[in-house]
């Protein structure tokens, strides 16, 4: 999983709070930078934004003009955490810290370029790293989580018989059905190929009810050329007993694997739904 340190810009430019705006505007032209951390007495106190550069009179000083804000992020934090900070805190820049020192910055543009790499272009859904991050976050908060793994039945045959264009169209329709039925607080991704994962922090019974509803809606949906499409699902999840946050990554990966194996088994089960590991999930970390 990509971290803040992987996308940090270590060649950032700071400006002094008492500098004139004309001086900074010249620097902006030379460096093609439009977002500057502002320094006073050796400390960063604010951010001079692109808008500040455009609307401010050249004779004003930076201290009177800066309007942007910033937050700190540890170098080992996920890029998804950086994305959340930009969205929730309404900031212009993140200062990346390592060993209590600022080693660089991340801008809105930096995080947008990175997150775009994690979007599946065909369906518009995030890829699997998104679900892993959200699962880790929920577990760290002490919440119960459930992974629902969806797998389209006989998709290889459909691709061969009708072609990849038709297959892609079907996957888009399925992804839209999943989007439309993802409840508030749920997280959805295209895991790969014809596989999708839905993460919920609801109880097991609610997850089973929702999964059955989704399976039925896909069964009843009128796909291209009336092609008969069905989907299998496996569920794995539960609570943690230990407050220890080590091995959480392994726990999540193994829950996804358990749900995947359950979805494969479900292809031969009535209703196309099978439960994998349900209950206490601490032991899942020891599976790999």
N, C-alpha and C positions, 0 to 999 in steps of 0.2 A: 504494500500500500504506500502510495506516494506521501511524502512528508513536506512540511514547510521548508526544511533545509534543501530539498530537491529543487525548489523553484525560487529560492531567495535571490534577490539582486544585491550583490555585495558592492557594486559600484555606484551606489546612490550618492546624490549631491545634497548637502545641507546648506541652509542660508542663515545668516545672522539676523536676529530679530530687529537690529537697528539699521540694517542696510536699506538703501532706497529701492523702490520698486523698479526704477529704470535699470539699476544694476542687475537685478534678478531677471528682468525681462530679457536682457542681453545674454545672460547665462542660459536661459531657457531656449533661446534661438540656437546657441552653439551646441547644446547638449541634447536637444530635442526632448527635454524633460519638462513635464507640466505639473509635477506634484513634488513639493519640497518640504522635508522636515525642517522646522524652524528651531534654531539653537539660541539659548540665552544662558549666559553663565555656565556654559559647558553642558547644559541639559536640553533635551528636546521638549519644547513647550506647546507645540502646535504644528499645523500643516498649512502651507500656502498652496491653494488649489489652482487648477487651470482657470476657473472662473475669476478668482482673485487677480490673476495675471492680466485677464482681459479687461475687467471693469475698473481696476484701480488706477488712480492718477500716478504718473511716473514719479512725482515728487513726494509721495507718501512713503512712510517706512513700513517694513514688513510687519512689525508688531501691531500696527494699527489696521492692517489689511487682512491678515490671515484669518480664515474662517473654518478651516478644516480641523478634523479631530483624528486621533489615532488610538490604537490599542497595541498591547504586546502579545506575542505568541511564542511559545517555546519551539525551538528548531525541530524537535521530534514529534510535534503535533501533526495530525493528518491535514492534508490540503482541504478536506471536507470541513474540518474545524475552522480553517481560515475562511472558507466560504460562508459558514454560519456567522462568524464574527462580522463580516462585511454586511450581511443581510440584517442581522439583529441590532447591531450597534450603530449603523449608519455612519461608518467611518470612511476616510479616504485612503488610509494607508495602515499597514501592519508593520510593527517593528519586531524583527525576529531575534530572539535571545538564545544564547547558548553559554552555559557556565556564567550566568549573570552578566553577560556582555551583549551588546547589540551587534550582530554580525551582518545585518542587512535589512532590506525592506521587501514587502510584497504589496503591490498596488492592486486596485480593482481589475485593471487590465490583465495583470499577471494571473490572477485567480480565474478570470473568465477564460483565458486561453487554456489553462490547465483543465478546468472542469469540462470544457467542450470536448476534450479528448476522452472523457468518460461517458459520453452520450452516444447511444446507439443511433446511427443516422437513419436507419430504416423505420424504427418504431418511435424514436424520440425519447425512449426510456433511458435511464441511467444503466450503466453496466454493473457487474457484480461487486466491485469495490465499495459502491454506495451502500449496498445492503450490509456488507461486512462492517463498515464504519457505524451505521445506524444500530446494528445489533450490539456492537461493543459499547456504544454510548448508553443504550438502554440497560445493559447488564451492569455497567458501572454505576448506574443510578439505582440499582437494586430491583429492577422491574422484571416481571415474568415476560418471556418472549416466545413466540411461535413462528417457525419458518414453514411456509406452505410452498411446496415445490410443484410447479405445473409442467407437464410434459405432453405435447400433442401426440395423439395416437397415430401410428402409421404415416408419419409425415414424410419419411423417405420415399414411400410408395407414391404419395401425392405429388411430390416434387418430380419424380420420374415420369409419372403418367401425364401430368398437366403442365409441367415445366416450372422453372424457377420463378418466372414472373408471377404466375398464379400462386405459387407457394409463398412468395413475398407478400402478395396481397392478402392472403389468408392470415399470415403472421401479424400484419398491420391491424386487421380486423380483431384478431384475438387480443392483441395488446390494448386496443381501444376498449373492449369489453372489460378487461382487467382494470384499466384505468377508471372506468365508470363505476366499478364496484369496489374500488379500494376505499375503505372508510377513512374518516379523519383520524390522523395519527398512525395510519398504515404507510408502508413504504414498498414500492414496487420496482423491480428491475428486470431487464432481459438478461438472463444468466448466460445464455449462449445458444445458438442454433434455434431450436423450437422449444427452448426451456425458459421458464419465467419463475421468479421468486417473489413472494409477497411476505413481508415481515409485519407481524402484529404484536401488540402488547396486551391483547385481550385474553380471556380465559379459554381453555381448550374447547369447551362446548360451543362458545361463540365462533371460534375459528372453524370448527367442523360444520356448523350451520352455514356460515358464509361460503365455505369451500363447496359445499353441496349446491348452493344457489348458483355459484359461478359455473360449475360443471353443467348444471341444467340449462343455464342461459346460453352457453356455447353449443350444447346439444340442439337447442331450439333455434339458434340463429341461422338465417338464410345466407349462406356463403356463396361465393361466385360459382355460377353454373350448378347451383344446388348440390355442391360437393358435400358429402356427409363428413362432418368434422366432429371429433370428440377429443376430450382432454382428460388425462389422469392426474391425480394429485396425491402427494404424500405430506404428512404433517409431522414435525418434530419440534419439541420445545419444552419449556417448563421454567422452574425457578432454580436459583442457586442457594445452597445452604451457607457456603463460606463467604465471608466478606473479602477474602483474598482476591485481588484483581490480577494475579498472575495466571497465565495460561488461558486468558479469556479468548485470545485469538484462536487457539486450538479448539476451544469449546464451540465457538461459532462455526468454524470450518466443519467440525464434526456433526453439528446439528444440521447444517446444510446437506452434508453427505447422507445423514440418516434420513432426511426428508426426500432426498433424491432416490435413495434405494427404495423407500416406501412408495414413491410414485411409479417406479418400475414394476414393483409388485402389484400395484393397483390396476395395471393394465389387464390383469387376469382376474380381477375381483369385480363382483357386482357393484355397480355404482361408481367404479373407477376411483375409489378413495381408500387409502390405507394409512393407518397411524404408525409412525416410526417410534422414536424415543419420546415418551411423554412422562414428565415428572421432575425429579431432581436432576439437574444437568451438570453438576460439578464433575462427575466421572467422565463426561464426554471428552475432556481435555486429554485423558490418558489413552485415547484410542489411536492417536498417531504420534 
